[in-house]
Amino acid sequence: MATKQCVNGHHYDATIYGDNCPFCPSGNKTKVNPMQQEPENGRTVAIEQPNKPTDVWPPVGGATEPYTPGGGATVIKTKGGENAVGRKLVGLLVSYNQNPNGEVYKIYEGRNLIGRRSTCDIPIPGDENMSSEHLLILYREAEGVFWAADQNSSNGTYINGEFVSERRKLATNDIIVTGATRFIFLAIPQM
């Protein structure tokens, strides 16, 4: 995989997206990240972003003040409680909309509902353009396929720039846009 890094610090697969960062709305040009190391002992690690001038980071998620970098790291969100208990982790959604350093949302076997409502499996309360129940991602081990289905949302769902009007298969590195939030989907290979 040819990893590139845009001027905002986002890492992505250059073989798919070339010089256009899929996480930046303006398609910022990128610079190559020559050193990419694997996490030690299979643990998740967060890489601290270098200090950058404030004007590099536009206000995020409706914030009125610009983001001031320094000391931030990727945030991994987990929805605890009864919805995740006993369910196998099968995929991830990564977004840079709410936090410029990134957020990771876990996709479990079965139904995964994304929306503004706090009862959703993946709640995104800060996105006013997202419906309360916006998108359903479904994975059944027997099928081995990820499905995405818009939940009759007001602003619709887009996958790789195409409007989703009915249930659709998801593949690794698909870009999903729900409301004003952009995700990259990553399936976890099953052992």
C-alpha angles and dihedrals in degrees: 000000000000102000118203131183123212124217089266092058099254116146120212144155108277093195088069104032103026111198096340115095108223091209098054115079093215095048096243117208114250144225123219118255101218096186118059116161128190117242113262119252092000092286124143110251130190118220114214115231117236117247111272131179114275093241090065090066113062118205109283131216096358094311113161094208123060117251113261109211128215130101096018125134138180111290119219110204120201128187105216127188131069097329095068100036112112094001122123118238106239107161150000138228116208122198135176097188101094096032122024089213090059141254128229122209121194122232115207132196111278126019122357114184119199122197149107094277114101091227092064118107088239108029117194101182095166096065108087090183092061120090120239088253106020114154137014120207113193129190125179117185091215090060097034089210132118115222128195121201126179111228096221090279122183096239099031131226126272125200115193089344095307123116112244112222098161139017111305137185118250125216132190113281094022112148113227122193118194115173105319094331122102121200133183112215121221122185116209111228111240118236 
